[in-house]
């Protein structure tokens, strides 16, 4: 692969930080993290990387399409990231990282990450996985001129993995959305345009998504109690007042401000270099930020009641059961 001078959709300010700063977007999928990432990507001093947890399989091994519209192997940005981090992308390393992901970076392994002594022989595997993940994040930041890396991997387990390293300045945005809206979204058929063969995104039943929604949200709350900087954000609050929310997130990330990125409820999206995520990552141009409440009429009443019952404690905690929640 050859690095070209093709213009990149990355704007940077300030000197390179001694530690790569990562703004990690966490929460269950279908909670609005992709649109949040795209809007954050318009801030000076940031680079959006997409769901880096999937880079090894979908990018290196499967050569799926980057957010800029080119195959991963042909994208000059990711070519340079690979060169900086590993001397180039290596298939054997990608296969090793996919294997290590199953060994140490799964939700069921979080208790072991909290008590490393319980890892036993996996401690060396965890160290290898963390070391490689840190090198990846550092290279993304350096390639973008020291920018803050927006990693929208979402997985709570990866956030717990990254917090074990002192080499990253990790800050987490815990994104929540009404569980009933999330459940409805997981039932829909969504094409993956970046994959060959027209494959569909994963689908979950309302029961399954309710369990996952509760579990991930509880784990991110625990992450905050453990001392990792975590900022809770409701998707509904973001689309209702994107400007003020963006200002708050910029401050949380250590950036000077959002400037005029959002005008009212509209934003201009430039191309990005995201390796995985919702198909919305391919959209460019001017878009309006609108709350999606289709679940109120399209999710069958029985399923709405089921999801409400399964997730009621956290729905109440996040303010979704108030009369004015709509």
Beta strands, then each sheet from edge to edge (+ up, - down):
strand 1: 20-26
strand 2: 46-50
strand 3: 148-154
strand 4: 168-176
strand 5: 229-234
strand 6: 262-263
strand 7: 266-269
strand 8: 285-288
sheet 1: 2+ 3+ 1+ 4+ 5+
sheet 2: 6+ 7- 8+
end
